[in-house]
Amino acid sequence: MSIENPSVGASPIATIGRLAVSWKVRAGAIAALHLIAFAIMLRTETGWLGLSLFALFWVFLNGVFLAVLRRPGISAALSLGLVAMLVVLSQFKFTILWTVINFFDILIVDSDTISFLISIFPDLRTTLIIAALLTVPVLVLMWRIDPFRIPRPMALLGAVTCGVVMTGLSLAVPEEPSDQFQGVNHVSTFVRSGFTTAYELSTKGWIDVDTTTSDQLRAAAHEPCQMSGKPPNIIMVLDEASFDVSGLPNIKVPPNYRDHFKSFDGKARTLLVEGSGGPTWYTEYNVLTGLSARSYGRLSYYVTRIAAGRVERGLPQALRRCGYKTITLYPAYGAFLSARKFQETTGIGRFLDSKDMKAGDVEPDRFYYDQALKMIESEKGDQPLFIFVYTVFNHFPWWNRLRPELTPDWRDPGNDPEVDEYLRRQMLSARDYADFKMRLAQDFPKQSFLMLRFGDHQPGMARIIDPAATDEMVAQRMQVFDPRYFTTYYALDAINFRPKDVSSALDRLEAPYLPLVVQQAAGLPLDPSFAEQKKILDRCQGLFFQCAGGAEARRFNRLLIDAGLIKGMVSR
């Protein structure tokens, strides 16, 4: 390290005095920048991994800037500005969309999120401009007073070393789906998502797919949808975090508990999903596209954001081909994980989010069923309706007695308090659904309805599956997709309608087949892609990604890419 001469032409004694004072002040200013970064790290990061990645990222940024500028003061100021901006934007995003910032916010420019944030915070743009204008003179000042110079090779070596260590840590301890929802570790989560994404894209691209296949889908873009008579309205209900716990050891359930999980024919069917304890959007992707989120590997956490604008095949598109109006009633902001853009890509024509419906944070299921009833009334016409209804009342956490006035006669069965609260909310959901069916029959006696309900994932109480299992055992079982932790339910119901064909509604089914079940039960002709997927279902006996070690899913992805139904994922 070298120091520039701050005074030329002054007396030796005066120069030495000013140099000593100047050196201490300037060194103190630079040290203060590093101390501020240290304070931010302690305030926003938790755990050894978060702290380590923050520290490594801080040294990495300084090393990169030093390799270009050689000045430690301006390098620290630029690094601190980037880190502070990253933390502030992440905290801001978390307060609105419940997720911290990640690398995909840069890699995939999410116009929905940006326009949404600006619409609810119109002063945000002005605030960012003012902050940038105030930053410029500070940087100029640091540039002028910084007397130190760092050799570029030393700076570059430090940056490269930190980059290698960050890569190793990020790949050795990949992020969990729950990490994005904790509201902490803003910098380290961003770093981990960046290295994980870079590794996945460099090794296999966005999606797992066969390189080539000799098969191809029959072109049928303009084929008419031949139907005999008007098809039923279709209502698909996402039953939040719900599955049948009656078969678990030492669990006491209320009378008639299992009835909610049975279909119109009295059968209780199980659904294999791809997430456990939280990621609703995995199953959302399954049931709208008919595809597997696991095809995205470590990038599956971002599946709806990646698929938005790229995956144009799915249940809503197939239903629109047969004349349906397609509607989603979404219980969060539409910008959450690009839900609005993703669903519109798959064929949803009208997307109403929580803001449109004026929903509170956690509404009982009947709120969303009432919204569906209003939608059916307002959309009267010749076109059949497809309405995708989400419920949220059974969402985590279960340690609080949520809206006890809705169940005045409830008595806890005598399990763990969280399990009893979970059961109470399930029973309320079952009651609200039964009331919804009754309203449909009473209010629309001349219309027919096909209904499909499904549990999107198990609740975040994995220990109820095996109370003797340790956290490490549970984590290992989830890594290999032990079906005990990934099994929910699905059920078919009908009002003024008899399902036409339930041959695909097997007793056990992977979630990507639900679009196929819906279309066949409604008596709709299958387009070529779903006709091909029906062959896979028959060959694999209800399995999809789990069939043949993922080979069937990879082949099917290639067919859809070659047919132009998946775009921009891999080079052709």
C-alpha positions as CSV (number, residue, x, y, z in Angstrom):
1,M,0.0,0.0,0.0
2,S,1.2,3.5,-0.8
3,I,0.2,7.0,0.3
4,E,0.0,10.0,-2.0
5,N,1.8,13.2,-0.8
6,P,-1.0,15.6,0.3
7,S,1.1,18.8,0.3
8,V,3.7,20.0,-2.2
9,G,5.8,23.2,-1.5
10,A,5.0,23.5,2.3
11,S,7.6,23.6,5.0
12,P,8.8,20.1,6.2
13,I,7.5,20.5,9.7
14,A,4.1,21.8,8.6
15,T,3.9,19.1,6.0
16,I,4.7,16.3,8.5
17,G,2.0,17.7,10.9
18,R,-0.7,18.0,8.3
19,L,0.3,14.6,6.9
20,A,-0.1,13.0,10.4
21,V,-3.4,14.6,11.1
22,S,-4.7,14.0,7.5
23,W,-3.6,10.3,7.6
24,K,-5.4,9.6,10.9
25,V,-8.6,11.4,9.8
26,R,-8.7,9.8,6.4
27,A,-7.8,6.4,7.8
28,G,-10.5,6.9,10.4
29,A,-13.1,7.7,7.7
30,I,-12.3,4.6,5.8
31,A,-12.4,2.5,8.9
32,A,-15.8,4.0,9.8
33,L,-17.2,2.6,6.5
34,H,-16.0,-0.9,7.3
35,L,-17.5,-0.6,10.8
36,I,-20.8,0.4,9.4
37,A,-20.8,-2.6,7.2
38,F,-19.9,-4.8,10.2
39,A,-22.9,-3.3,12.1
40,I,-25.2,-4.0,9.2
41,M,-23.9,-7.6,9.1
42,L,-24.7,-8.1,12.8
43,R,-28.1,-6.5,12.5
44,T,-29.3,-8.4,9.4
45,E,-27.5,-11.8,9.3
46,T,-28.1,-14.8,11.5
47,G,-26.2,-18.1,11.7
48,W,-22.6,-18.9,10.9
49,L,-23.4,-19.3,7.2
50,G,-25.1,-16.0,6.9
51,L,-22.4,-14.1,8.7
52,S,-19.6,-15.8,6.7
53,L,-21.2,-15.1,3.3
54,F,-21.8,-11.5,4.2
55,A,-18.2,-11.0,5.3
56,L,-16.9,-12.8,2.2
57,F,-19.2,-10.8,0.0
58,W,-18.0,-7.5,1.6
59,V,-14.3,-8.4,1.0
60,F,-15.2,-9.5,-2.5
61,L,-16.9,-6.2,-3.4
62,N,-14.0,-4.2,-2.0
63,G,-11.5,-6.4,-3.9
64,V,-13.3,-5.9,-7.2
65,F,-13.4,-2.1,-6.8
66,L,-9.8,-2.0,-5.6
67,A,-8.7,-3.9,-8.7
68,V,-10.2,-1.2,-10.8
69,L,-9.7,2.0,-8.7
70,R,-6.9,1.1,-6.2
71,R,-8.4,3.5,-3.7
72,P,-9.7,1.7,-0.5
73,G,-11.8,4.7,0.6
74,I,-13.9,5.0,-2.6
75,S,-14.0,1.1,-2.8
76,A,-15.4,0.9,0.7
77,A,-17.9,3.6,0.0
78,L,-19.1,2.0,-3.2
79,S,-19.3,-1.4,-1.5
80,L,-21.2,0.0,1.4
81,G,-23.7,1.7,-0.9
82,L,-24.4,-1.5,-2.8
83,V,-24.8,-3.5,0.4
84,A,-27.0,-0.9,2.0
85,M,-29.2,-0.7,-1.1
86,L,-29.4,-4.5,-1.2
87,V,-30.6,-4.7,2.4
88,V,-33.0,-1.8,2.2
89,L,-34.6,-3.1,-1.0
90,S,-34.8,-6.6,0.4
91,Q,-36.5,-5.4,3.6
92,F,-38.8,-3.3,1.5
93,K,-39.7,-6.3,-0.7
94,F,-40.2,-8.5,2.4
95,T,-42.7,-6.1,4.0
96,I,-44.9,-6.3,0.8
97,L,-44.3,-9.7,-0.8
98,W,-43.1,-11.7,2.2
99,T,-39.8,-12.7,0.4
100,V,-36.3,-11.3,0.6
101,I,-34.4,-10.2,-2.4
102,N,-32.6,-12.8,-4.5
103,F,-30.5,-13.1,-7.6
104,F,-33.6,-13.6,-9.8
105,D,-34.7,-10.1,-9.1
106,I,-31.8,-9.0,-11.3
107,L,-31.5,-11.9,-13.7
108,I,-35.2,-11.9,-14.5
109,V,-36.5,-8.3,-14.7
110,D,-40.0,-8.7,-13.1
111,S,-42.0,-5.8,-14.5
112,D,-45.1,-6.9,-12.6
113,T,-43.2,-6.5,-9.2
114,I,-41.7,-3.1,-10.2
115,S,-44.9,-1.7,-11.5
116,F,-46.8,-3.0,-8.4
117,L,-44.3,-1.4,-6.0
118,I,-44.4,1.9,-7.8
119,S,-48.2,1.8,-7.9
120,I,-48.6,1.4,-4.1
121,F,-45.6,3.6,-3.3
122,P,-45.7,6.4,-5.9
123,D,-42.9,8.3,-4.1
124,L,-40.5,5.3,-4.5
125,R,-39.1,6.4,-7.8
126,T,-38.5,10.0,-6.5
127,T,-36.9,8.6,-3.3
128,L,-34.5,6.5,-5.3
129,I,-33.5,9.4,-7.6
130,I,-32.9,11.7,-4.6
131,A,-30.8,9.0,-2.9
132,A,-28.7,8.6,-6.0
133,L,-28.1,12.3,-6.3
134,L,-27.0,12.6,-2.7
135,T,-24.6,9.7,-3.1
136,V,-22.7,11.3,-5.9
137,P,-21.1,14.2,-3.9
138,V,-20.2,11.7,-1.1
139,L,-18.3,9.5,-3.6
140,V,-16.6,12.6,-5.1
141,L,-15.5,13.7,-1.6
142,M,-14.1,10.2,-0.8
143,W,-12.3,10.2,-4.1
144,R,-10.5,13.5,-3.3
145,I,-9.5,12.7,0.3
146,D,-8.4,9.1,-0.1
147,P,-4.6,9.1,0.0
148,F,-4.1,5.3,-0.1
149,R,-3.3,3.0,-3.0
150,I,-3.6,-0.8,-3.0
151,P,-1.7,-2.9,-5.6
152,R,-4.2,-4.4,-8.1
153,P,-2.8,-8.0,-8.0
154,M,-3.3,-8.1,-4.2
155,A,-6.9,-6.8,-4.6
156,L,-7.7,-9.2,-7.4
157,L,-6.3,-12.1,-5.4
158,G,-8.5,-11.3,-2.5
159,A,-11.6,-11.0,-4.7
160,V,-11.0,-14.3,-6.4
161,T,-10.3,-16.1,-3.2
162,C,-13.5,-14.9,-1.6
163,G,-15.4,-15.8,-4.8
164,V,-14.2,-19.3,-4.7
165,V,-15.0,-19.7,-1.0
166,M,-18.5,-18.2,-1.5
167,T,-19.1,-20.6,-4.4
168,G,-18.1,-23.6,-2.3
169,L,-20.3,-22.6,0.7
170,S,-23.3,-21.8,-1.5
171,L,-23.2,-25.1,-3.3
172,A,-22.4,-27.1,-0.2
173,V,-25.3,-25.6,1.7
174,P,-28.0,-24.8,-0.9
175,E,-30.8,-22.5,0.2
176,E,-34.0,-24.1,1.6
177,P,-37.5,-22.9,0.3
178,S,-38.2,-21.4,3.7
179,D,-35.1,-19.2,3.7
180,Q,-36.8,-16.6,1.5
181,F,-39.6,-16.1,4.0
182,Q,-37.5,-15.4,7.1
183,G,-37.0,-11.7,6.6
184,V,-33.3,-11.9,7.6
185,N,-30.0,-12.8,5.9
186,H,-30.7,-10.4,3.0
187,V,-27.2,-10.3,1.7
188,S,-26.2,-14.0,2.2
189,T,-29.5,-15.2,0.6
190,F,-28.8,-13.0,-2.4
191,V,-25.3,-14.4,-2.7
192,R,-26.4,-18.1,-2.3
193,S,-29.1,-17.7,-4.9
194,G,-26.7,-16.1,-7.3
195,F,-24.1,-18.9,-7.1
196,T,-26.7,-21.6,-7.2
197,T,-28.3,-20.1,-10.2
198,A,-25.0,-19.7,-12.1
199,Y,-24.1,-23.3,-11.4
200,E,-27.4,-24.7,-12.5
201,L,-27.5,-22.6,-15.7
202,S,-23.9,-23.5,-16.6
203,T,-24.5,-27.2,-16.1
204,K,-27.9,-28.0,-17.4
205,G,-29.8,-24.8,-18.3
206,W,-33.2,-23.8,-17.0
207,I,-35.0,-27.1,-17.2
208,D,-34.1,-30.8,-17.3
209,V,-34.7,-32.0,-20.9
210,D,-33.7,-34.7,-23.3
211,T,-31.2,-33.4,-25.9
212,T,-33.2,-34.9,-28.8
213,T,-36.1,-37.2,-29.4
214,S,-37.4,-39.0,-32.5
215,D,-41.0,-38.4,-31.4
216,Q,-43.0,-35.3,-31.9
217,L,-46.4,-33.9,-31.0
218,R,-49.1,-33.7,-33.6
219,A,-49.8,-30.1,-34.6
220,A,-53.3,-29.1,-33.6
221,A,-53.2,-25.4,-33.0
222,H,-56.3,-24.8,-35.0
223,E,-58.2,-28.0,-34.4
224,P,-61.8,-27.3,-33.1
225,C,-62.8,-28.6,-29.7
226,Q,-65.5,-31.1,-30.6
227,M,-68.0,-31.4,-27.8
228,S,-71.6,-32.8,-27.4
229,G,-73.5,-30.2,-25.5
230,K,-72.4,-27.5,-23.1
231,P,-69.6,-28.6,-20.8
232,P,-69.8,-28.0,-17.0
233,N,-68.4,-25.1,-15.2
234,I,-65.1,-26.2,-13.6
235,I,-64.1,-25.0,-10.1
236,M,-60.6,-26.0,-8.9
237,V,-60.0,-25.4,-5.2
238,L,-56.5,-25.3,-3.6
239,D,-57.1,-26.5,-0.1
240,E,-54.2,-24.9,1.7
241,A,-51.8,-27.2,3.6
242,S,-54.4,-29.9,3.9
243,F,-54.1,-33.7,4.0
244,D,-55.7,-36.6,5.9
245,V,-53.9,-37.0,9.2
246,S,-56.2,-39.7,10.5
247,G,-53.8,-42.5,9.6
248,L,-50.9,-41.0,11.5
249,P,-49.8,-42.6,14.8
250,N,-51.5,-41.3,18.0
251,I,-53.5,-38.6,16.2
252,K,-57.1,-38.1,17.4
253,V,-59.5,-36.6,14.9
254,P,-63.1,-35.3,15.2
255,P,-66.1,-37.4,14.0
256,N,-66.6,-37.5,10.3
257,Y,-63.2,-36.0,9.7
258,R,-62.4,-38.2,6.7
259,D,-65.5,-37.3,4.8
260,H,-63.9,-34.1,3.5
261,F,-61.2,-36.1,1.6
262,K,-63.7,-38.3,-0.3
263,S,-64.8,-37.8,-3.9
264,F,-68.3,-38.0,-5.3
265,D,-67.9,-41.8,-5.6
266,G,-66.9,-42.3,-2.0
267,K,-63.2,-42.9,-2.8
268,A,-60.4,-41.2,-0.9
269,R,-57.6,-40.5,-3.4
270,T,-54.0,-39.4,-2.6
271,L,-51.9,-36.8,-4.4
272,L,-48.1,-36.8,-4.6
273,V,-46.9,-33.2,-4.6
274,E,-43.4,-31.8,-5.0
275,G,-43.1,-29.6,-1.9
276,S,-43.6,-30.0,1.8
277,G,-44.3,-27.5,4.5
278,G,-44.8,-24.4,2.4
279,P,-44.1,-24.0,-1.3
280,T,-47.6,-23.7,-2.7
281,W,-46.3,-22.5,-6.0
282,Y,-44.8,-25.9,-6.8
283,T,-48.2,-27.4,-6.9
284,E,-49.6,-24.3,-8.5
285,Y,-47.2,-24.9,-11.4
286,N,-48.1,-28.6,-11.5
287,V,-51.9,-28.2,-11.7
288,L,-51.8,-25.3,-14.2
289,T,-49.1,-26.5,-16.6
290,G,-49.4,-30.3,-16.1
291,L,-45.6,-30.3,-15.6
292,S,-43.1,-31.0,-12.9
293,A,-41.3,-28.3,-10.8
294,R,-38.6,-30.8,-10.1
295,S,-37.5,-30.6,-13.7
296,Y,-35.9,-27.2,-12.7
297,G,-33.6,-28.8,-10.2
298,R,-32.2,-26.4,-7.6
299,L,-34.0,-23.6,-9.5
300,S,-37.4,-25.1,-8.8
301,Y,-37.9,-22.5,-6.0
302,Y,-38.2,-19.9,-8.8
303,V,-40.4,-22.1,-11.1
304,T,-43.2,-19.7,-11.6
305,R,-40.9,-16.8,-12.2
306,I,-38.9,-18.8,-14.8
307,A,-42.1,-20.2,-16.4
308,A,-43.8,-16.8,-16.7
309,G,-43.7,-15.9,-20.4
310,R,-42.1,-19.2,-21.3
311,V,-44.4,-22.1,-20.6
312,E,-47.6,-21.7,-22.7
313,R,-49.0,-25.1,-22.2
314,G,-51.4,-26.1,-19.5
315,L,-55.0,-26.6,-18.3
316,P,-56.2,-23.0,-18.8
317,Q,-55.0,-22.9,-22.4
318,A,-56.7,-26.2,-23.1
319,L,-59.9,-25.0,-21.6
320,R,-59.9,-21.8,-23.5
321,R,-59.5,-23.9,-26.7
322,C,-62.9,-25.4,-25.7
323,G,-64.5,-22.0,-25.1
324,Y,-64.0,-21.5,-21.4
325,K,-63.5,-18.2,-19.6
326,T,-60.6,-18.7,-17.3
327,I,-60.4,-16.9,-13.9
328,T,-58.2,-17.1,-10.9
329,L,-59.0,-15.8,-7.4
330,Y,-55.6,-15.3,-5.8
331,P,-55.2,-14.6,-2.1
332,A,-52.0,-12.6,-2.2
333,Y,-50.6,-9.8,-4.4
334,G,-50.3,-10.9,-8.0
335,A,-46.7,-9.8,-8.1
336,F,-45.8,-12.6,-5.5
337,L,-43.3,-14.9,-7.4
338,S,-44.7,-13.5,-10.7
339,A,-48.0,-15.3,-10.1
340,R,-50.1,-13.0,-12.3
341,K,-47.7,-13.1,-15.3
342,F,-47.2,-16.9,-14.9
343,Q,-50.9,-17.7,-14.8
344,E,-51.7,-15.4,-17.7
345,T,-49.0,-17.2,-19.7
346,T,-50.7,-20.5,-19.0
347,G,-54.1,-19.1,-20.2
348,I,-55.8,-17.4,-17.3
349,G,-57.8,-14.6,-18.8
350,R,-58.9,-12.8,-15.7
351,F,-56.7,-12.7,-12.6
352,L,-58.0,-11.2,-9.4
353,D,-55.6,-10.8,-6.5
354,S,-56.1,-9.9,-2.8
355,K,-56.1,-6.2,-3.6
356,D,-58.8,-6.7,-6.3
357,M,-60.9,-8.7,-3.8
358,K,-60.2,-6.4,-0.9
359,A,-59.1,-9.4,1.2
360,G,-57.5,-9.2,4.6
361,D,-54.3,-11.0,5.6
362,V,-56.0,-14.3,6.5
363,E,-59.6,-14.7,5.4
364,P,-61.8,-17.8,6.2
365,D,-62.4,-20.0,3.2
366,R,-66.0,-18.8,2.8
367,F,-64.6,-15.4,1.8
368,Y,-63.1,-16.8,-1.4
369,Y,-66.1,-19.0,-2.0
370,D,-68.3,-16.0,-1.8
371,Q,-66.0,-14.3,-4.3
372,A,-66.5,-17.3,-6.6
373,L,-70.3,-17.1,-6.3
374,K,-70.2,-13.4,-7.2
375,M,-68.0,-14.2,-10.2
376,I,-70.4,-16.9,-11.4
377,E,-73.3,-14.5,-11.1
378,S,-71.5,-11.7,-12.9
379,E,-70.2,-13.9,-15.7
380,K,-73.5,-15.4,-16.8
381,G,-73.5,-16.2,-20.5
382,D,-73.0,-19.0,-23.0
383,Q,-69.4,-19.6,-22.1
384,P,-68.6,-22.1,-19.4
385,L,-66.3,-20.9,-16.6
386,F,-63.1,-22.2,-15.1
387,I,-62.4,-20.7,-11.7
388,F,-59.3,-21.4,-9.7
389,V,-60.0,-20.7,-6.0
390,Y,-57.3,-20.5,-3.4
391,T,-57.9,-20.9,0.3
392,V,-55.6,-19.7,3.1
393,F,-57.3,-20.1,6.5
394,N,-55.3,-23.3,7.2
395,H,-52.0,-21.6,6.6
396,F,-49.1,-21.5,9.1
397,P,-48.8,-20.7,12.0
398,W,-51.0,-23.0,14.1
399,W,-49.8,-21.9,17.6
400,N,-52.5,-19.2,17.7
401,R,-56.3,-19.8,17.9
402,L,-57.3,-17.9,14.7
403,R,-60.8,-16.5,14.7
404,P,-62.2,-18.7,17.5
405,E,-65.6,-17.1,17.1
406,L,-66.1,-19.0,13.9
407,T,-66.1,-22.4,15.8
408,P,-67.9,-21.7,19.1
409,D,-68.7,-25.4,19.6
410,W,-65.2,-26.7,18.9
411,R,-63.6,-29.0,21.5
412,D,-59.9,-30.0,21.1
413,P,-59.5,-33.7,20.5
414,G,-56.5,-33.8,22.8
415,N,-53.4,-33.8,20.6
416,D,-50.5,-31.4,20.6
417,P,-52.0,-27.8,20.7
418,E,-50.7,-27.0,17.2
419,V,-52.2,-30.2,15.8
420,D,-55.6,-29.5,17.4
421,E,-55.6,-26.0,15.9
422,Y,-54.7,-27.5,12.5
423,L,-57.6,-29.9,12.8
424,R,-60.0,-27.1,13.9
425,R,-59.1,-25.1,10.8
426,Q,-59.5,-28.1,8.6
427,M,-63.0,-28.8,10.0
428,L,-63.9,-25.2,9.4
429,S,-62.6,-25.5,5.8
430,A,-64.8,-28.6,5.3
431,R,-67.8,-26.8,6.7
432,D,-67.3,-23.8,4.4
433,Y,-66.8,-26.0,1.4
434,A,-70.0,-27.9,2.1
435,D,-71.9,-24.6,2.4
436,F,-70.3,-23.5,-0.9
437,K,-71.6,-26.6,-2.7
438,M,-75.1,-26.0,-1.2
439,R,-75.1,-22.4,-2.4
440,L,-74.1,-23.5,-5.9
441,A,-77.0,-26.0,-6.1
442,Q,-79.5,-23.4,-4.7
443,D,-78.3,-20.3,-6.6
444,F,-77.6,-21.9,-9.9
445,P,-80.0,-24.8,-10.3
446,K,-79.8,-24.8,-14.1
447,Q,-76.0,-24.9,-14.3
448,S,-73.7,-27.8,-14.0
449,F,-70.4,-27.9,-12.0
450,L,-67.4,-30.1,-11.9
451,M,-65.2,-29.5,-8.8
452,L,-61.7,-30.6,-7.9
453,R,-60.1,-30.0,-4.6
454,F,-56.5,-30.8,-3.7
455,G,-54.0,-30.2,-0.9
456,D,-51.1,-28.2,-2.1
457,H,-48.6,-29.5,0.5
458,Q,-48.4,-30.9,4.0
459,P,-48.3,-28.4,6.8
460,G,-44.9,-27.4,8.3
461,M,-45.2,-30.0,11.1
462,A,-43.2,-32.8,9.6
463,R,-42.6,-34.4,13.0
464,I,-46.2,-35.5,13.2
465,I,-45.4,-38.1,10.4
466,D,-42.9,-39.8,12.7
467,P,-42.6,-38.3,16.2
468,A,-39.5,-40.3,16.9
469,A,-37.6,-38.8,13.9
470,T,-34.9,-36.2,14.5
471,D,-34.7,-33.1,12.4
472,E,-31.7,-34.6,10.6
473,M,-33.7,-37.7,9.8
474,V,-36.6,-35.7,8.5
475,A,-34.3,-33.6,6.3
476,Q,-32.7,-36.7,4.8
477,R,-36.1,-38.2,4.1
478,M,-37.2,-35.1,2.3
479,Q,-34.1,-35.0,0.3
480,V,-35.0,-38.3,-1.3
481,F,-38.7,-37.4,-1.6
482,D,-40.0,-39.9,1.0
483,P,-43.7,-40.0,0.0
484,R,-44.8,-39.8,3.6
485,Y,-43.9,-36.2,3.5
486,F,-45.2,-35.4,0.1
487,T,-48.7,-37.0,0.1
488,T,-51.8,-34.9,0.3
489,Y,-55.2,-35.6,-1.3
490,Y,-57.4,-34.8,-4.2
491,A,-61.2,-35.2,-4.6
492,L,-63.7,-34.8,-7.4
493,D,-67.3,-33.5,-6.8
494,A,-70.1,-32.6,-9.1
495,I,-73.3,-30.6,-9.0
496,N,-76.0,-31.2,-11.6
497,F,-73.4,-33.2,-13.5
498,R,-72.0,-36.7,-13.6
499,P,-68.3,-36.9,-14.4
500,K,-67.8,-38.4,-17.8
501,D,-64.5,-40.3,-17.5
502,V,-62.6,-40.8,-14.2
503,S,-60.2,-43.5,-15.6
504,S,-57.2,-41.2,-15.0
505,A,-58.3,-40.4,-11.4
506,L,-56.2,-43.2,-9.9
507,D,-56.1,-43.8,-6.2
508,R,-52.6,-42.4,-6.1
509,L,-51.5,-39.7,-8.6
510,E,-48.7,-37.2,-9.1
511,A,-49.9,-33.6,-9.2
512,P,-49.0,-32.9,-12.8
513,Y,-51.8,-35.2,-13.9
514,L,-54.6,-33.2,-12.3
515,P,-55.2,-31.1,-15.5
516,L,-55.7,-34.4,-17.4
517,V,-58.2,-35.7,-14.7
518,V,-60.2,-32.4,-14.9
519,Q,-60.5,-32.5,-18.7
520,Q,-61.5,-36.2,-18.9
521,A,-64.0,-35.8,-16.0
522,A,-65.6,-32.8,-17.8
523,G,-65.8,-34.9,-21.1
524,L,-63.5,-32.6,-23.0
525,P,-61.4,-33.8,-25.9
526,L,-57.7,-33.8,-25.2
527,D,-55.2,-31.8,-27.3
528,P,-52.2,-33.6,-28.6
529,S,-50.0,-32.7,-25.6
530,F,-52.5,-34.0,-23.1
531,A,-53.2,-37.1,-25.2
532,E,-49.5,-37.8,-25.1
533,Q,-49.4,-37.2,-21.3
534,K,-52.3,-39.7,-20.9
535,K,-50.0,-42.4,-22.4
536,I,-47.3,-41.5,-19.9
537,L,-49.9,-41.8,-17.1
538,D,-50.9,-45.3,-18.3
539,R,-47.3,-46.4,-18.7
540,C,-46.2,-45.1,-15.3
541,Q,-49.3,-45.9,-13.3
542,G,-49.9,-42.4,-12.0
543,L,-46.3,-41.4,-11.6
544,F,-44.7,-38.5,-13.6
545,F,-41.4,-37.1,-12.6
546,Q,-40.8,-40.2,-10.4
547,C,-41.3,-42.5,-13.4
548,A,-38.1,-44.0,-14.8
549,G,-35.8,-41.7,-12.8
550,G,-37.2,-38.6,-14.5
551,A,-36.8,-39.9,-18.1
552,E,-40.4,-39.6,-19.0
553,A,-40.5,-35.9,-17.8
554,R,-37.3,-35.1,-19.7
555,R,-38.7,-36.6,-22.9
556,F,-42.0,-34.8,-22.5
557,N,-40.3,-31.5,-21.9
558,R,-38.4,-31.9,-25.1
559,L,-41.6,-32.7,-27.0
560,L,-43.1,-29.5,-25.7
561,I,-40.0,-27.4,-26.6
562,D,-40.0,-28.8,-30.1
563,A,-43.7,-28.0,-30.4
564,G,-43.1,-24.4,-29.3
565,L,-45.1,-24.7,-26.1
566,I,-42.0,-24.1,-23.9
567,K,-39.9,-21.3,-25.1
568,G,-36.5,-19.8,-24.2
569,M,-35.4,-22.5,-21.8
570,V,-32.7,-24.3,-23.8
571,S,-31.1,-23.9,-27.2
572,R,-33.0,-26.0,-29.8
